[in-house]
Amino acid sequence: MYDVAIVGARCGGAALAVFLGRFGYKVLLVDRYTRPGPTLSTHLIGETDVYERLGIRGRMENAGAPAITRMRVDLNGSSFESDIVVTSRVIGLRRELFDPLLLEAAAAWPNVEIRLNRTVQTVIRRGRTTGLIIQDSNKQNEPVHARVVVGADGRHSLVADQVQAGILRQDIYSHDVLYAYMEGLVAQMVPTVEWYWHDGSIVLVNPIDRGMHCVAVMLPRDRMHKWEAQSRQQMIDWLGQIRMLAPRLSNLAFVGPIRRALDMQGYMRQSYGPGWALVGDAGAHLHPVSGVGIDNAVCCAEYLAGALHRYFSGKESWEHAMSKYANQRDERIRPQYEAALQTLARAGESISSDDEEQLRMLCTFPSFVHGAGQRAAQIMKMITEGVSIEP
């Protein structure tokens, strides 16, 4: 009998195993992969303290990816750039580098058992969730019993489906995503997350390890469906239309395939029920435009570990502990969810030629930039709350 059986050994599941292992609980961590490989991801990690508590921060920061400290936003050639203010640095790590760090941290605890190359067939439920039936590579089924089952098994969560987790919010995202790793793209002097608003799309560029960049194109779904699945030339042509990016593409080379996520839906699911809980994308999926998927999964795993510890130690009832977890998760996720929808909506909003001209003036007249700085708080309030700027 395990205390917790976790389905999914990616960032949410593996982080949860680390935190529970530290508390001394007997944990089973299962996943269908044989080793962590590429997966849909924003490749951006902004949190720092939680990875320190996981014991992997140093290894992350020495994995070959630069510390990104700048943010650049380009709107049809008018650019705004500054130090990133929400964190001291951002790291762009490919998941085949990042996920093994978490898995190794989980494996370091003798009370955490990891079984890879296993598929979950059924969630066992007898009034409440009591375990799993898992299948090995030889198609042999085995029942495993646990006090709690956690679904950390992504957007198409079998656990969420079988426990019939309720949907709290659901939306169809307006933009699909494709991304690729590229080498030969001329880097910025200071490592920078680059954001380009371009013809109804959003293009994100950020440096990752080995001197490469992760380049993501987010297109309205009707336009994305017209692109061929592996048309590198279509992607290059699209990037080449961006004036401030095109001159840096002459030596561009793809590393690996183009990856796509089509017809994505956003949702927030019920985060717990009798004997079960969800974490990461199994519980809530934000559009990659938010850039916070990895951090959210890991931070929510820490919230859930704390709730389970309070329950197992007898400090709180199941309902009390898990309702706290649900509130923590929702308070973190919900504003980001709404912001992602608003950002995607803005991509489809046109800007008049007069406003573009005024924007160029704002960017190129130093006195205007200084004046905007003097009224930055009012400008922010105007944009976020629709309040007029006082003369």
N, C-alpha and C positions, 0 to 999 in steps of 0.2 A: 504494500500500500504506500503510495506516494502522498505527500502533502499537496503537491501541485503538479499537474501534467500540463505542459505548455506545447501547443501545436504551432509550429513555426519558429525557426531558429535564426531569423533575420534580426534587424536591429531591435525591434520591440521585444521579441521573445527571448533573445540571448541576453539583453540587458536585464530583463525581469529575472532570468535565471541567476545572473550574477548577484543581484540585490537579495534575492531569496536565499541563495547559497550562503551569503554572508550572515544572514539571520540564523542559519543552521537547519533550514528546512530541507526535507528530502524532495528533490525535484527531478522530474523527467522532462527532457527537452527533445522533441522529435521534429524531423523535417524530411521532405521527400528528396532533397538534393543530397549528393554525395560530398560536395564541397561548395562553399558559397561562390557564386559567379555573378555576372552582370544582371541587374534588374532595373526596372523603371525607377528612376531616382532623380532628385534635383542636384545631387552631389554637393550640396552646400551644408556645412555644419558651423553654426554660429555660437552655440552654447559652449561653455568651458568648464564650469564647476561640476556639472553632472558627470562629465567624462573623467575628471579628477577623482570623483568618488567611485567611479567604475574601475579606476586604476589603469586607464589606457590613454590618458591625455598626452603624455610624453611620447608614446609610440605613434599616436596619430600625427602629432606635430613634427615628427621626424620621419614620416613615411614618404617624403619627397614632394609633397604639394606645398606651394608657397602660402604664407600667411597673407590673406587678402584683406587690405585695410581701406580700400577706396571703393566708392560707388559712382558710376557714371551713367546718366540717363540722357538719351538722345532722342529728340523729337524732330524728325525731318531736317536734321543738320544743326539744330540748336541744342546745345549740350549744357547740362548741369553736372557738376562733379564735386564731391566732398569726401572727407573721411567718413567711414561708416560709424553711425552713432549708437546703434542698438547693441553692439558688441565690440570687443577690443580687436577681434579678427574673425575672419571666415576662412574655413579650409574646404577646398574642393577635392574630395577623395572618391575614387571609383569604388563601387561597392565590393568588388572582388578583393580590394585591399582593406576596406573598413570592416566589413562583416566578420572576416576571420579574427580580427582583433577582439571583438566581442565574444566570439565563440571560444577562443583560447582563454579569455578571462573567465568564462563560465566553466570550462573544463578544469580550471585550476582548483575548483572546489570539489572535494571528494564526495560530498553529498548531492552533487548534481550529475545525473546520468544523461549522456547525450547519445541519441540513436538517430543516425542519419540513414538516408536511403530507405526510409519507412514512409508509408502512406497511411493516413487515418481513414478507416472504412466507416466507422460509426461512432457517434457519441453515445455512451451508455447513460440512459436516464431511467431512474426508478423513483418518480416523484420529484427528485432533484438530480442534477447531473452527478454521476458517480465514477466516470472513467471513460475509457476509449477502447475501441478495437483497432489495433494497428496491424499492418501487413508488411512483411519483410520482402526482400528482393526475390525470394523463392515462392512468393504468393502464399506464405503461411500466415494465418491470422493468430493474433494473441490479444487476449483481453488484459488491460491494465487498469487498475483502480486507483483513484485519487480523491482526496477530500474536495479538491477544486480543480476544474478544467479551465484553462485559459486559451482563448483563440487569439493567436498572433499571426494568423495565416493569410493576411493580406486582403485585397479588395474582393476576391472571390472566396471568402471565408466559408469553409465547410462547417466549422463550429457555429458561426453566426446563423447559418442556414438551418442546422439541425436543432439548435436550441430555440429557433424562431425568435431571434432578437428583433424587437420592434424598431421601426424606422421613425426617428424623431424629426428628421429633415432630409429632403431629397431634392436634387436639382440636376438638370441636364446641362453639362458645361458647353458653352458656346464654341470653345476652341479645343482642337485636338493638338497633340504634341508629337514631334519627332526630334530626335537628338542623335548626335554622333560625337565621337572623340576625334580630334584633328590635331595633326602636327604641322609645323611650318607656318602657323598663323603668327604674325608679328605681335609680340606681347607689348603691353603697356609698360612704361618705365617702372611704375609702382603697381604691384598686383591689384587688379581691379575687377569687380563685377560690372559688366557692361550690359545695359538694358537699352534696346532700340524699339521705339514705336515705329512700325513701318507698314503702311498700306493695310490697315486692319489687323495686322499681326503683331506679335511680340517676339523679339529675338533676344535671347540671353546668351552671353559669352562669359565664361570664367575659366581661369587657369586651373589645371589639375596637376597630377604628378607627371614625371618624366618629360616636363616641358610641353605637355599637350594642353589643349583646351577642350572643354565640353561646350558644344554649341547646340542650343535648343531653339527650334522654331515652333511657335504656337500659332496655328492658322485656324480661321473659322472652319468648322467641320465640313461644310459643303465644298470648300476649296481644297481641304486636305484630302478628301476622298478622290479628287481628280489627279493627285500626285501618285506616281508609281511607287511601290513599296521600297525599292532600293535605288531610286533615281538620284544618284549623287549629283548629276548635272543640274537637275531641278533645284536642289538645295543650294548649290554653288551659285546658280543664276539668281536665286532669291537674295542670298547674302550680298551678291555683287550689286544689287540695286540700292544698297544702303551706302550713301556717299562717304560716310566717315569710317566705314568698315572695308569697303571694296579695295582700297590701296594696299591693305595688309594681307590680301588673299592670294597673291601671285604664286607662292610656294606651298599652297595648301595641299595636304594629303590626308585622306581618311585612314583611321586606325580602327579596323573592325567594321561591323555592319552599321547601317542606320537603324535605329530602334524607334518604333512608333507606338503610341497609345491612342486608339481611336474610340470614339463614341463613349467617352468617359462620363460617368455620373458622380456627382458629389452627394455625400450622405453623412448623417450622424445617426448611428444606431444606439439603441439601448445598450448601456455599457456593462450591465451585469444582470444576473438572475439567480435562481436557486442553484448554487453550486458551480456557477460559471461566471466568467468575465471576459471582456474583449479589450485588446490593446492594439495600438498602431492602426494601420489601414483597415483591419478587421472591424474596428469600432467606428472610425471616422475617416473619410477620405477627402482631402483638400486638393484642389487643382495644383499641379506642380508650379504654377505661376507664383504661388505663395512662398516657395523656397524653404519651407520649414518642416517637411515631412520627417526627416531623420530625427531632428531635435524633438519634435512632438512625440514620436514613438518612444524615444529613450526617456524623456522626462515623464511621460505618462506611465511608463513601466515603473519608474521610481515611485510615483504616486500609488500605483496598484500594489507594489511590494509593501509599502507602508501600511496600506489598508489591510492586506492579508495578514501582516504581522500582528496588527492590533486585534484582529479576529482570532487568529490561532492562539495568541497569548491570553485570551480571555478578557482583554481590556475593553472590547466593544463587541456588540452583537454583529452578526453578519450584515443585517440591514443598515445598522448605524455606520459601520466601517465602510461599506461599499457605497452608501449614499454620499459619503464624504469624497470617495474616489470619483464618483460620477460628477460631483460639483467641481472638483479640481480640474478634471478633464474638460468639462464644458466651458468653464471660465477661461481656460487656455485656448481651446479650439474655436469656440463660436465666433469671437471677434475676427480671427484669422479667416474663417470660412466666409464670413460676410465680406471681408476686405478683398478676398480673391474674386468673388462674384462681381464686386464693384470694379475691380481692375480689369477684368475681362470685358465688362460692359463698356468701359472707357475706350478699349481698343477699337470698338465699332463706332465711336462717336467722331464725327468729322470736325475739323478745325478750319475756320474761315481763313481766306487769304489775308484779310486785314489783321486777324489775330496772330497769324504766323509772322506777319511783318512786325507787329508790335513785340512779339516774343524775340525775334532776332535783334531788335533794338535793345530790349532789356538785357540780352546776353552780351552785346558788343559795346554798349556805352558804359564805361566804368562807373560814372556817377549814378546811372540807373541801378547797377548792381549794388552799389553802396546804399542807395535809397531803399532798395528791396530788403537789404540786410537790416536797415533801421526799422522796417515795418514787417519783418518776417513773422512775428507773432500774429499780427493782424491778417497777413496774407494766409497763414495757415488756418486761422479761424474762418476766414472767408471761404476757403476751399472746403474745409471739413464740415462747417456749420451753415454756410450760405450767408454769413454776416458781412455787411458792407464795410469797406475800409473807410475809416474816418479821415477827413481832410487834415 
